[in-house]
Amino acid sequence: MTYDALLRLAVPRLQAAGSPSARIDAEVLLSHATGYNRTWLYTWGDRECPTWEHARFDALVAARAQGQPVAYLTGEREFWGLRLATSADTLIPRPDTETLVEAVLGRGQAEAGWLLDLGTGTGAIALAFASEKPGWHVMGADIRLEAVRLAARNAQVLAIANAEFVQSDWFSAFSAPEYANKFNIIVSNPPYIAADDPHLCQGDVRFEPRSALVAEANGMADLIHLANTASVYLSAEGWLALEHGYSQAGQVREALVLAGYQNVESVRDVGGHERVTLGHL
């Protein structure tokens, strides 16, 4: 069977299983199964596929049809042009989070500075910023040791030398006096989904670590905690930028204003939703 024929069979199978991006999913999985990039498959799709590649692709399609995220099946996801290794221990980097990177890049105009990414996961935000700002020292922190190790491996593979990753429960690893008023920018994509949110039972989210998704107080607990505690670690006029749910911007703005931040504003993602809120001391 040819590569084109495999795709023709896989796409309706994934559509029937509810995949919102069946064609792209099938192409990415076939690329992963064969080792050929998607351009090669477009060009040479009429070639016969070896039996072992066919079998591997079928297994991947079956897993995707059961709802397994493509990023977990392939073990990687592109973010900000960087190819990042992924695992079931971390959230899957999403295009919406690039809004946070864009927002803080506009506030990091100095040639050198310090940025802290809390709840770093794969290291996506930290590594995207570090790749754009080689003169900055970027730190990423996560409560899960598996995530810290994964982010550090991503930095090593990408040869991004100005980023380091540590295990920390929010600011617990930064209690030493040297970190007081240290960071010019603190960013976070914290848990912000309410425990009873129906989206937790849909799509890729079903397979992602719940601890990285769900927060108390109807999803607001960690956002409010960061708003209330980050100022100790920010430099004068330092920025705090938080990703949040599409309906939480007003609450986050209020939390930042109450915590003493100025010029508080929210930034919309590619879908037009207020996705990131930030302010400075």
N, C-alpha and C positions, 0 to 999 in steps of 0.2 A: 504494500500500500504506500502511496506517495505521502509526502508531508502535507500537501494541500488537502488530500482526502482525509487525513487524520484531523485536520482543523475543521473541515466541513462536518464531520461527525461529532466533534467535541463541542462546538459552539451551541447547537440546539440542546445538547445534553446539559450544559451549564445554564443555559437560559431557563430550561424547565426546572432546574434546581433553585432558581431565584437569583442567580448572579446578576448584578446590575451592570457588569462590564465583561460579559461572557467572551467576546471576541479577543479583547486584550488579555484576559485571564488565560485563554487557550494558547495564545501566541507566546506569552511569557513562560507558561509551563512547558510548551514544546521546546522553546529555546533552552530552558533549564535541563530538560531531559536529554537533549541532543548535544548541547554545547555550542550550537550555532546561534549567532545573534539573529534578531528579527529581520534585519536587512537581508541576510543570507537566505532566510526562509522565504522571504518575498521573491527573491531572485531565482532560487533553485527549488522551489516548492514542488516541482513536477518530478523530482528524483525519488527513487524508492527509499523508504525508511527501513533500516535494519530491524530485525525482530526484537532485539533487546531494547532498542530505543522505543519501539512501539509499546512494549510491555511497561517500560518505565513511565512513559507518557500516560498510558491508561490508568496506572496506579495513581498518578498525580491528579488526573481529572476526576477520578472516583473520590479522592480525598477532598478536592475542592467542591464537588457536588454535595458532599456531606457538610459543607460549610467551613472547612479549614481555610484560614487566610492564606492567600497566595504568598505573602511575605514570609510566613512560617514554613510553607512547603519548599520555597526556593532558598530560604535562609538569608535573604537580602532584600533591601528596599532602597531606592534612590531618593535622596533628599538634598535639596539645594545643589544638585549636580554631583553629590557625593554618593558613592555606592557603599551602603552601610550593612554590615552583618546584623541579622535580627535573631531573636529567639523568643520562646514562649514566656521568658522571664521579664520581658519588657513590652511596653506599648509599641505598636507599629507606627513609625513616623508617617505623618499625614501632610498633604499639601497645605491645609489650613494653618499648620504650625509655622510654615514659612512666613506667614504674616508677622509672627513674633520676631523672627530674625530680621526682616526688613525694618520693623519698627525700631529695634535697638541699634541696628547699623547706623541709622540716622542720628542716633544720640551718641555714638562713639566716634566722634570726629578726630579726637586726639590721636597722635601717632602711637602712644603707649597708654596703657591703663590696665585695670583688673576687672574681669567679669566673672560672676558666679552663676552657674546654672543649677538650680535645685530640682531634684527629681529627674536627673538627666537621662535615664533609660539607656538607649543605644548611644547616647552622646550627640544626638542629631543637632540640637540647638547649639551646644557648645562648639562642636566641630565646624558647623557652618560659619559661626562668627569667627572662630580662630583661623579658618581658611581665608577669610576676607581681611583679617586684621593681624598679620603676623607679628606686629610689634606689641600686641597685647598679651597678657598672661591670663589664660582662661582656665577656670576650675569648674568641674562638674561633680555633683554629689548625688548619691542615691542611697536609700536605706538598704537596698538589696545588693549583697556582695556580687551576685551573678551579673547584675546590670553594670556594676562598676568594672568588672573584668571585661565584659563585652565592649563597653565604651572605650576602655584602654586599648583593647585589640583593634578596634576601628581606627583609633588615632594612629596606632603603629602601622597598620596596613596602608593608611592614607598618607603616612609620613608627615603628619601634622604635629610638630614638635612643641608648639606653644600651648598645648592643652594637657591638663592632668586631671585624674579622677580619683575621688576618695569616697569611702563609705561614711554616710552621715544621715542621721534622722533630722532632716531640715538643717538647723544650724548647730547641731550637737558637736560636730567636729571642728567648729570654728570659735570655740569659747576662749581660746588663748588671746591675750591682749593684742597680739600682733594683727589680729583680724578685725579689731575695732575700727570702724570707719575706713576699711581697707578697699572696698569694691566701688568702682565707679558705676557699675551696672550690675543689678541682680535680676535674673529672669527665672521664670518657672512656668511649666505646664503641669500644674498639680492635679490631683483628683478633684473633679468638680461635678460628678454626676450623682444625683440623689439615689438612694438605695432602692427606691420603688420605681425608678425610671424604666418604662417599657423598652427603651432602646438597648438595655442590657441583655435582652433576650433576642436580639436581632443581629444579623450580619457578623462581621469579623469580631465585634466586641465580645461575643459569647466566649471566645477563646483566649482573650487577653486577660492578664492578671487583674483580678477585681480590686486588689489593694491599690492599684495605680489608676483606678477609674472612679471609685465611690468615696464620697466624703459625707460626714455627718452634716446636720443643719441644712438639709435639703440641698446638699452639694456645696455649701458655702464655707464650711468649717476651715479647710486648709487655706483657702483664699484669704479669709479674714485673719487667720493666724499669721500668714506671711505679711499682710499689710501692717499688722501690729508689731511685728518683731524685726523686720528687715532694716529699719532705720539705724539700729545699733551697728550694723556692718557696712552701711553705705557711707561713702565719703561726702564731703560737703557738695551739695547740689547733685548728689548721685541719683540715678534713675532706678525705679522698680517697675518691671513690666511683667504682667501676668496674663496668661491665656486662660480663657474661661468659656462657659457655655454660651450659646447664642442669645439666651434670655437673661443672662446674669450681669450684663455690663453696668446697668444702673446701680445694682447693689455693690459691685466692685468699686465703681467710682465713689460711691458714698463712703465705703470703708477706707479708701485711700485719703479722701478729704478729712475724715475724722481722725486719721492717723497723722495728719499734718503735711501731706504731700500737696504740691502746687502744680499748676498747669496740667491737671488731670484730664486725660482724654482717652477715648476709645477709638480703635482702628478696626475697620471692616476687612473681612477676608474676601477671597475671590468670589464667594457666594453672596456677598453683600451683607453678611451678618457681623455684628459687633463682636469680634473674637478676642481682641487684646486690649487691655486697659493699662495705662502707664502714667506715672507722675514722678516728679523729682522733689527732693528735700529743699 
